[in-house]
């Protein structure tokens, strides 16, 4: 609360999570978030599912970045997420296919360069392999496209809970990028 008695909210993410816990529609709730809060929203989903999480992982000389990197401490599966806060109903299939391909390449490059960034991001050692995922605000596209998963925010929690099932059903071993920096 500020001096005038107004309530100041630094982030809408706690309110959004609360709305979901009370049965709110994930698409509607997430549509009120800006792109930065959308990334934090995704990160919070992982935290609630007991993943170890970091965001804004930067690597390479070209300064590539991934939005969220999460590792399940039990299965040692890592998920590398690129968040797309595109308007609901966004339907440019060619753009989304291109983004999926670029994201997969980014994940592969991150694993190739893991030994150079491991000191800054030690969580990388905890993942035996990584799964490239694009989380979208829209539900126009979903599934496994160009070696990356497209997961609408409305099904994201289910995707995390049933990751092995989706991996086996849609991608098999091809959906996994092995991590040479994994330490068991």
C-alpha positions as a LaTeX table, in Angstrom:
\begin{tabular}{lrrr}
\hline
Residue & $x$ (\AA) & $y$ (\AA) & $z$ (\AA) \\
\hline
Unk1 & 0.00 & 0.00 & 0.00 \\
Unk2 & 1.37 & 3.44 & $-0.86$ \\
Unk3 & 0.96 & 6.67 & 1.13 \\
Unk4 & $-2.36$ & 7.52 & $-0.51$ \\
Unk5 & $-3.88$ & 4.19 & 0.56 \\
Unk6 & $-3.77$ & 2.63 & $-2.89$ \\
Unk7 & $-2.65$ & $-0.96$ & $-3.26$ \\
Unk8 & 0.36 & $-1.44$ & $-5.52$ \\
Unk9 & 0.87 & $-4.79$ & $-7.19$ \\
Unk10 & 4.34 & $-5.58$ & $-8.51$ \\
Unk11 & 3.24 & $-8.71$ & $-10.34$ \\
Unk12 & $-0.07$ & $-10.19$ & $-11.42$ \\
Unk13 & 1.35 & $-13.73$ & $-11.28$ \\
Unk14 & 0.28 & $-14.53$ & $-7.68$ \\
Unk15 & $-3.23$ & $-13.31$ & $-8.50$ \\
Unk16 & $-3.24$ & $-15.37$ & $-11.70$ \\
Unk17 & $-2.15$ & $-18.53$ & $-9.87$ \\
Unk18 & $-4.80$ & $-17.89$ & $-7.22$ \\
Unk19 & $-7.43$ & $-17.51$ & $-9.95$ \\
Unk20 & $-6.40$ & $-20.85$ & $-11.44$ \\
Unk21 & $-6.54$ & $-22.56$ & $-8.07$ \\
Unk22 & $-10.11$ & $-21.29$ & $-7.75$ \\
Unk23 & $-11.06$ & $-22.80$ & $-11.12$ \\
Unk24 & $-10.29$ & $-19.89$ & $-13.46$ \\
Unk25 & $-9.80$ & $-20.53$ & $-17.16$ \\
Unk26 & $-6.02$ & $-20.60$ & $-17.84$ \\
Unk27 & $-6.40$ & $-18.88$ & $-21.23$ \\
Unk28 & $-8.47$ & $-16.05$ & $-19.81$ \\
Unk29 & $-6.26$ & $-15.63$ & $-16.75$ \\
Unk30 & $-3.02$ & $-15.63$ & $-18.78$ \\
Unk31 & $-4.44$ & $-13.17$ & $-21.31$ \\
Unk32 & $-4.30$ & $-10.45$ & $-18.62$ \\
Unk33 & $-0.55$ & $-10.95$ & $-18.19$ \\
Unk34 & 2.09 & $-9.15$ & $-20.21$ \\
Unk35 & 4.88 & $-11.21$ & $-21.82$ \\
Unk36 & 7.18 & $-10.89$ & $-18.81$ \\
Unk37 & 4.50 & $-11.99$ & $-16.35$ \\
Unk38 & 3.56 & $-14.82$ & $-18.74$ \\
Unk39 & 7.12 & $-16.15$ & $-18.45$ \\
Unk40 & 6.93 & $-15.82$ & $-14.65$ \\
Unk41 & 3.55 & $-17.58$ & $-14.74$ \\
Unk42 & 5.13 & $-20.55$ & $-16.57$ \\
Unk43 & 8.03 & $-20.57$ & $-14.11$ \\
Unk44 & 5.56 & $-20.61$ & $-11.20$ \\
Unk45 & 3.74 & $-23.61$ & $-12.74$ \\
Unk46 & 7.05 & $-25.48$ & $-12.65$ \\
Unk47 & 7.75 & $-24.41$ & $-9.06$ \\
Unk48 & 4.32 & $-25.67$ & $-7.99$ \\
Unk49 & 5.17 & $-29.00$ & $-9.64$ \\
Unk50 & 8.42 & $-29.25$ & $-7.61$ \\
Unk51 & 10.81 & $-28.57$ & $-10.47$ \\
Unk52 & 14.10 & $-26.72$ & $-10.02$ \\
Unk53 & 13.72 & $-23.64$ & $-12.21$ \\
Unk54 & 15.75 & $-20.76$ & $-13.61$ \\
Unk55 & 14.77 & $-18.19$ & $-16.18$ \\
Unk56 & 16.45 & $-16.09$ & $-18.84$ \\
Unk57 & 19.37 & $-18.46$ & $-19.49$ \\
Unk58 & 21.85 & $-16.73$ & $-21.80$ \\
Unk59 & 24.56 & $-18.49$ & $-23.77$ \\
Unk60 & 26.79 & $-18.30$ & $-26.88$ \\
Unk61 & 28.61 & $-15.40$ & $-28.35$ \\
Unk62 & 25.42 & $-14.49$ & $-30.24$ \\
Unk63 & 23.69 & $-14.04$ & $-26.88$ \\
Unk64 & 20.96 & $-16.63$ & $-27.34$ \\
Unk65 & 18.47 & $-16.95$ & $-24.52$ \\
Unk66 & 15.85 & $-19.41$ & $-23.33$ \\
Unk67 & 12.98 & $-18.15$ & $-21.21$ \\
Unk68 & 12.68 & $-20.97$ & $-18.67$ \\
Unk69 & 14.81 & $-24.01$ & $-17.85$ \\
Unk70 & 13.23 & $-26.49$ & $-15.44$ \\
Unk71 & 14.54 & $-29.80$ & $-14.14$ \\
Unk72 & 12.53 & $-32.51$ & $-12.42$ \\
Unk73 & 14.76 & $-33.67$ & $-9.54$ \\
Unk74 & 13.16 & $-37.14$ & $-9.58$ \\
Unk75 & 13.21 & $-38.09$ & $-13.27$ \\
Unk76 & 16.17 & $-35.82$ & $-14.17$ \\
Unk77 & 14.26 & $-34.65$ & $-17.24$ \\
Unk78 & 14.76 & $-31.03$ & $-18.12$ \\
Unk79 & 12.32 & $-28.86$ & $-20.00$ \\
Unk80 & 13.54 & $-25.81$ & $-21.87$ \\
Unk81 & 10.71 & $-23.40$ & $-22.61$ \\
Unk82 & 10.25 & $-20.56$ & $-25.02$ \\
Unk83 & 7.14 & $-18.60$ & $-24.02$ \\
Unk84 & 5.02 & $-17.07$ & $-26.78$ \\
Unk85 & 2.52 & $-14.56$ & $-25.47$ \\
Unk86 & 0.91 & $-14.12$ & $-28.85$ \\
Unk87 & $-2.68$ & $-12.96$ & $-29.01$ \\
Unk88 & $-5.31$ & $-15.65$ & $-28.51$ \\
Unk89 & $-6.33$ & $-17.09$ & $-31.86$ \\
Unk90 & $-2.92$ & $-16.41$ & $-33.42$ \\
Unk91 & $-2.90$ & $-18.74$ & $-36.39$ \\
Unk92 & 0.27 & $-18.31$ & $-38.43$ \\
Unk93 & 1.23 & $-21.97$ & $-38.73$ \\
Unk94 & 4.38 & $-21.25$ & $-40.75$ \\
Unk95 & 5.66 & $-18.82$ & $-38.13$ \\
Unk96 & 5.02 & $-21.31$ & $-35.33$ \\
Unk97 & 6.76 & $-24.13$ & $-37.25$ \\
Unk98 & 9.77 & $-21.87$ & $-37.74$ \\
Unk99 & 9.82 & $-20.94$ & $-34.04$ \\
Unk100 & 9.71 & $-24.64$ & $-33.09$ \\
Unk101 & 12.65 & $-25.46$ & $-35.34$ \\
Unk102 & 14.67 & $-22.50$ & $-34.04$ \\
Unk103 & 13.90 & $-23.48$ & $-30.45$ \\
Unk104 & 15.04 & $-27.07$ & $-30.99$ \\
Unk105 & 18.30 & $-25.77$ & $-32.48$ \\
Unk106 & 18.73 & $-23.45$ & $-29.50$ \\
Unk107 & 18.28 & $-26.36$ & $-27.07$ \\
Unk108 & 20.80 & $-28.45$ & $-29.00$ \\
Unk109 & 23.28 & $-25.56$ & $-28.99$ \\
Unk110 & 22.81 & $-25.04$ & $-25.26$ \\
Unk111 & 23.69 & $-28.69$ & $-24.61$ \\
Unk112 & 26.76 & $-28.45$ & $-26.85$ \\
Unk113 & 27.93 & $-25.39$ & $-24.91$ \\
Unk114 & 26.88 & $-26.59$ & $-21.47$ \\
Unk115 & 30.44 & $-26.94$ & $-20.19$ \\
Unk116 & 30.99 & $-23.21$ & $-20.83$ \\
Unk117 & 27.90 & $-22.06$ & $-18.93$ \\
Unk118 & 27.64 & $-24.68$ & $-16.19$ \\
Unk119 & 29.37 & $-22.47$ & $-13.62$ \\
Unk120 & 26.72 & $-19.79$ & $-14.11$ \\
Unk121 & 23.80 & $-22.26$ & $-14.33$ \\
Unk122 & 24.70 & $-25.35$ & $-12.23$ \\
Unk123 & 21.11 & $-26.64$ & $-12.49$ \\
Unk124 & 22.04 & $-27.85$ & $-16.00$ \\
Unk125 & 24.06 & $-30.68$ & $-14.42$ \\
Unk126 & 20.90 & $-32.11$ & $-12.88$ \\
Unk127 & 19.19 & $-32.87$ & $-16.21$ \\
Unk128 & 20.02 & $-36.08$ & $-18.02$ \\
Unk129 & 18.26 & $-34.72$ & $-21.09$ \\
Unk130 & 16.18 & $-31.76$ & $-22.21$ \\
Unk131 & 12.84 & $-31.46$ & $-23.95$ \\
Unk132 & 12.20 & $-28.38$ & $-26.11$ \\
Unk133 & 8.79 & $-26.82$ & $-25.41$ \\
Unk134 & 6.98 & $-23.75$ & $-26.75$ \\
Unk135 & 4.26 & $-22.54$ & $-24.36$ \\
Unk136 & 1.62 & $-20.43$ & $-26.07$ \\
Unk137 & $-1.21$ & $-18.23$ & $-24.94$ \\
Unk138 & $-3.32$ & $-19.54$ & $-27.80$ \\
Unk139 & $-4.64$ & $-23.07$ & $-28.29$ \\
Unk140 & $-4.72$ & $-22.88$ & $-32.08$ \\
Unk141 & $-1.79$ & $-25.30$ & $-32.41$ \\
Unk142 & $-0.59$ & $-28.07$ & $-30.15$ \\
Unk143 & 1.43 & $-31.23$ & $-30.35$ \\
Unk144 & 4.89 & $-32.08$ & $-31.58$ \\
Unk145 & 6.10 & $-29.88$ & $-34.44$ \\
Unk146 & 9.62 & $-29.63$ & $-35.90$ \\
Unk147 & 11.11 & $-31.51$ & $-32.94$ \\
Unk148 & 9.59 & $-29.26$ & $-30.27$ \\
Unk149 & 6.39 & $-29.54$ & $-28.27$ \\
Unk150 & 3.77 & $-26.81$ & $-28.62$ \\
Unk151 & 1.80 & $-26.62$ & $-25.39$ \\
Unk152 & $-1.05$ & $-24.14$ & $-24.92$ \\
Unk153 & $-1.14$ & $-22.61$ & $-21.44$ \\
Unk154 & $-4.52$ & $-24.27$ & $-20.83$ \\
Unk155 & $-2.95$ & $-27.73$ & $-21.03$ \\
Unk156 & 0.47 & $-26.86$ & $-19.61$ \\
Unk157 & $-0.11$ & $-28.20$ & $-16.10$ \\
Unk158 & $-1.36$ & $-31.49$ & $-17.55$ \\
Unk159 & 1.66 & $-31.62$ & $-19.86$ \\
Unk160 & 4.04 & $-31.24$ & $-16.90$ \\
Unk161 & 2.19 & $-33.86$ & $-14.86$ \\
Unk162 & 2.12 & $-36.36$ & $-17.73$ \\
Unk163 & 5.38 & $-35.48$ & $-19.45$ \\
Unk164 & 6.57 & $-39.08$ & $-19.97$ \\
Unk165 & 3.24 & $-40.04$ & $-21.53$ \\
Unk166 & 3.30 & $-37.13$ & $-24.01$ \\
Unk167 & 6.93 & $-37.77$ & $-24.80$ \\
Unk168 & 6.31 & $-41.44$ & $-25.59$ \\
Unk169 & 3.04 & $-40.80$ & $-27.42$ \\
Unk170 & 4.19 & $-37.95$ & $-29.66$ \\
Unk171 & 7.96 & $-37.90$ & $-29.92$ \\
Unk172 & 9.69 & $-40.94$ & $-28.47$ \\
Unk173 & 13.45 & $-40.68$ & $-28.02$ \\
Unk174 & 13.60 & $-38.13$ & $-30.84$ \\
Unk175 & 11.96 & $-35.59$ & $-28.52$ \\
Unk176 & 14.88 & $-35.71$ & $-26.12$ \\
Unk177 & 18.15 & $-33.79$ & $-26.40$ \\
Unk178 & 20.82 & $-35.59$ & $-24.36$ \\
Unk179 & 22.81 & $-33.47$ & $-21.93$ \\
Unk180 & 26.57 & $-34.21$ & $-21.97$ \\
Unk181 & 27.01 & $-32.19$ & $-18.74$ \\
Unk182 & 24.68 & $-34.38$ & $-16.68$ \\
Unk183 & 26.16 & $-35.59$ & $-13.41$ \\
Unk184 & 24.15 & $-38.31$ & $-11.63$ \\
\hline
\end{tabular}
